[in-house]
Amino acid sequence: MGSHSHTNDNDSEAEAAPLVASVHGGGASSDPDPSSASTPRIRNDTRDVHILSLAFLFVFSAYGAAQNLQSTLNNDGDLGTISLAILYLSFTLFSIIASPVVTLLGSKTALVLGTSGYLLFIAANLKPSWYTMAPASVYLGFTASIIWVGEGTYLTTAALTHAEHNNLHEATVIGAFNGEFWGMFAGHQVIGNLLSLALLRDGQGDGVTGKNLLFTVFLVCMIIGIVMMCFLSKRDEKMHHKPTYTSLASLLRSSFAPLLDKRMLLIIPLIAYSGLQQAFVWAEYTEKIVTPALGISGVGGAMAVYGAADAICSLVAGRLTSGVHSITWIVSIGTFLQAFVLLWLLFGYRLTSGLMGRLNPLFMGAIWGVGDGVLNTQLSALLGLLFKNNKEAAFAQLKVWQCAAIAVVFFIYPYVSLNSMLVIMLVELIISVSSFLFLTLGIVTSTSTSVLNRPS
């Protein structure tokens, strides 16, 4: 988009400008008339990011904690674990068609509809059986695909609109908006796990009453999040030279268009790794590292530490994002930290007693949370920058490859040792970072502005 290209001097001025322009003058609004239609849009862009972030915090405080408890509370016949495997397999398959669905519905409608699957999944946990959990998992796979594509589309559209109407640097606004969203989102690990810890303490989780109370609280959180989604502004996603589609076939072709772009092909390995490292926390870290050192009761506390580090890092990383060059450095630091933990577990970690034996798993969780915060914010910002004109399809690919990696881990982890999983992750990390650096260093050392603003 030529209208958003800046010289180096202009970039510096834009990055120095306040993220939110003043409505009463002094801001860098592109419309000098404060009574014009741009004034409420300036307010609504940031307001909508606050609402979207809080809504996801409520929804995923309930769902995230419920997911962490599946293997413990629904362990009869491995109902919980298999339900999660079904969920992420469904998520992967439906993500393939999520882009045209979100395009047809609009991102706000996709967000509201997407929450219904999470509500149904929590309700199914009140009466867990194969007849309730399996269908709920399949449906959640569909709604999760559209809510996440809708989230990426909505947030990027809000950032681009805000940058355009306030004459701000696009990459800076996209980074800041993603930083707020992912920082708030990561807080769900803290809130949800503390709720579980409080309501299932002293073995209450072994009884029906304690479990039902917990999932009733989760339902209330979910309903609050759904109501908040309804207050989002409807976005005009035909802006920014969005292409029009003459038929369903052309719409479907656009969904797969990113796979013909070498930029996406070079990002996919890192996207897959981001899914692997999340599944590692849910499946391996909690069971094989935290539980032996801290016991089952320590899982909630360890995940709260992980979530707090994730949230803080997301906020900081988002504020530091100003373009592809900054994304390159931030991702490099985050992946280096995760590589350190993988090597520590492979060659240096031993289960010990005493204070250090209890602190080491928490320290690992904090470092891993930093890496997760980096990958969440920077992958979303990078896709938003590179695929501004085909956002739905780009974010659909993000979910396809992330969820495929997560599903693979859930299916194979009962049969793979911890050391084997660590080796697999380390190899994938090396491949993904090499591919990512080949892309970003090529863009930074060439004409990065023209590449970023070319049609997608």
Secondary structure in CASP SS format (residue, H / E / C, confidence):
PFRMAT SS
TARGET T0000
AUTHOR 0000-0000-0000
METHOD secondary structure of the structure
MODEL  1
M C 1.00
G H 1.00
S H 1.00
H H 1.00
S C 1.00
H C 1.00
T C 1.00
N H 1.00
D H 1.00
N H 1.00
D H 1.00
S H 1.00
E H 1.00
A H 1.00
E H 1.00
A H 1.00
A C 1.00
P C 1.00
L C 1.00
V C 1.00
A C 1.00
S C 1.00
V C 1.00
H C 1.00
G C 1.00
G C 1.00
G C 1.00
A C 1.00
S C 1.00
S C 1.00
D C 1.00
P C 1.00
D C 1.00
P C 1.00
S C 1.00
S C 1.00
A C 1.00
S H 1.00
T H 1.00
P H 1.00
R H 1.00
I H 1.00
R H 1.00
N H 1.00
D H 1.00
T H 1.00
R H 1.00
D H 1.00
V H 1.00
H H 1.00
I H 1.00
L H 1.00
S H 1.00
L H 1.00
A H 1.00
F H 1.00
L H 1.00
F H 1.00
V H 1.00
F H 1.00
S H 1.00
A H 1.00
Y H 1.00
G H 1.00
A H 1.00
A H 1.00
Q H 1.00
N H 1.00
L H 1.00
Q H 1.00
S H 1.00
T H 1.00
L H 1.00
N C 1.00
N C 1.00
D H 1.00
G H 1.00
D H 1.00
L H 1.00
G H 1.00
T H 1.00
I H 1.00
S H 1.00
L H 1.00
A H 1.00
I H 1.00
L H 1.00
Y H 1.00
L H 1.00
S H 1.00
F H 1.00
T H 1.00
L H 1.00
F H 1.00
S H 1.00
I H 1.00
I H 1.00
A H 1.00
S H 1.00
P H 1.00
V H 1.00
V H 1.00
T H 1.00
L H 1.00
L H 1.00
G C 1.00
S H 1.00
K H 1.00
T H 1.00
A H 1.00
L H 1.00
V H 1.00
L H 1.00
G H 1.00
T H 1.00
S H 1.00
G H 1.00
Y H 1.00
L H 1.00
L H 1.00
F H 1.00
I H 1.00
A H 1.00
A H 1.00
N C 1.00
L C 1.00
K C 1.00
P C 1.00
S C 1.00
W H 1.00
Y H 1.00
T H 1.00
M H 1.00
A H 1.00
P H 1.00
A H 1.00
S H 1.00
V H 1.00
Y H 1.00
L H 1.00
G H 1.00
F H 1.00
T H 1.00
A H 1.00
S H 1.00
I H 1.00
I H 1.00
W H 1.00
V H 1.00
G H 1.00
E H 1.00
G H 1.00
T H 1.00
Y H 1.00
L H 1.00
T H 1.00
T H 1.00
A H 1.00
A H 1.00
L H 1.00
T H 1.00
H H 1.00
A H 1.00
E H 1.00
H H 1.00
N H 1.00
N C 1.00
L C 1.00
H C 1.00
E H 1.00
A H 1.00
T H 1.00
V H 1.00
I H 1.00
G H 1.00
A H 1.00
F H 1.00
N H 1.00
G H 1.00
E H 1.00
F H 1.00
W H 1.00
G H 1.00
M H 1.00
F H 1.00
A H 1.00
G H 1.00
H H 1.00
Q H 1.00
V H 1.00
I H 1.00
G H 1.00
N H 1.00
L H 1.00
L H 1.00
S H 1.00
L H 1.00
A H 1.00
L H 1.00
L C 1.00
R H 1.00
D H 1.00
G H 1.00
Q H 1.00
G H 1.00
D H 1.00
G C 1.00
V H 1.00
T H 1.00
G H 1.00
K H 1.00
N H 1.00
L H 1.00
L H 1.00
F H 1.00
T H 1.00
V H 1.00
F H 1.00
L H 1.00
V H 1.00
C H 1.00
M H 1.00
I H 1.00
I H 1.00
G H 1.00
I H 1.00
V H 1.00
M H 1.00
M H 1.00
C C 1.00
F C 1.00
L C 1.00
S C 1.00
K C 1.00
R C 1.00
D C 1.00
E C 1.00
K C 1.00
M C 1.00
H C 1.00
H C 1.00
K C 1.00
P C 1.00
T C 1.00
Y C 1.00
T C 1.00
S C 1.00
L H 1.00
A H 1.00
S H 1.00
L H 1.00
L H 1.00
R H 1.00
S H 1.00
S H 1.00
F H 1.00
A H 1.00
P H 1.00
L H 1.00
L H 1.00
D C 1.00
K H 1.00
R H 1.00
M H 1.00
L H 1.00
L H 1.00
I H 1.00
I H 1.00
P H 1.00
L H 1.00
I H 1.00
A H 1.00
Y H 1.00
S H 1.00
G H 1.00
L H 1.00
Q H 1.00
Q H 1.00
A H 1.00
F H 1.00
V H 1.00
W H 1.00
A H 1.00
E H 1.00
Y H 1.00
T H 1.00
E H 1.00
K H 1.00
I H 1.00
V H 1.00
T H 1.00
P H 1.00
A H 1.00
L H 1.00
G C 1.00
I C 1.00
S C 1.00
G H 1.00
V H 1.00
G H 1.00
G H 1.00
A H 1.00
M H 1.00
A H 1.00
V H 1.00
Y H 1.00
G H 1.00
A H 1.00
A H 1.00
D H 1.00
A H 1.00
I H 1.00
C H 1.00
S H 1.00
L H 1.00
V H 1.00
A H 1.00
G H 1.00
R H 1.00
L H 1.00
T C 1.00
S C 1.00
G C 1.00
V H 1.00
H H 1.00
S H 1.00
I H 1.00
T H 1.00
W H 1.00
I H 1.00
V H 1.00
S H 1.00
I H 1.00
G H 1.00
T H 1.00
F H 1.00
L H 1.00
Q H 1.00
A H 1.00
F H 1.00
V H 1.00
L H 1.00
L H 1.00
W H 1.00
L H 1.00
L H 1.00
F H 1.00
G H 1.00
Y C 1.00
R C 1.00
L C 1.00
T C 1.00
S C 1.00
G H 1.00
L H 1.00
M H 1.00
G H 1.00
R H 1.00
L H 1.00
N H 1.00
P H 1.00
L H 1.00
F H 1.00
M H 1.00
G H 1.00
A H 1.00
I H 1.00
W H 1.00
G H 1.00
V H 1.00
G H 1.00
D H 1.00
G H 1.00
V H 1.00
L H 1.00
N H 1.00
T H 1.00
Q H 1.00
L H 1.00
S H 1.00
A H 1.00
L H 1.00
L H 1.00
G H 1.00
L H 1.00
L H 1.00
F C 1.00
K H 1.00
N H 1.00
N H 1.00
K H 1.00
E H 1.00
A H 1.00
A H 1.00
F H 1.00
A H 1.00
Q H 1.00
L H 1.00
K H 1.00
V H 1.00
W H 1.00
Q H 1.00
C H 1.00
A H 1.00
A H 1.00
I H 1.00
A H 1.00
V H 1.00
V H 1.00
F H 1.00
F H 1.00
I H 1.00
Y H 1.00
P H 1.00
Y H 1.00
V C 1.00
S C 1.00
L H 1.00
N H 1.00
S H 1.00
M H 1.00
L H 1.00
V H 1.00
I H 1.00
M H 1.00
L H 1.00
V H 1.00
E H 1.00
L H 1.00
I H 1.00
I H 1.00
S H 1.00
V H 1.00
S H 1.00
S H 1.00
F H 1.00
L H 1.00
F H 1.00
L H 1.00
T H 1.00
L H 1.00
G H 1.00
I H 1.00
V H 1.00
T H 1.00
S C 1.00
T C 1.00
S H 1.00
T H 1.00
S H 1.00
V H 1.00
L H 1.00
N C 1.00
R C 1.00
P C 1.00
S C 1.00
END
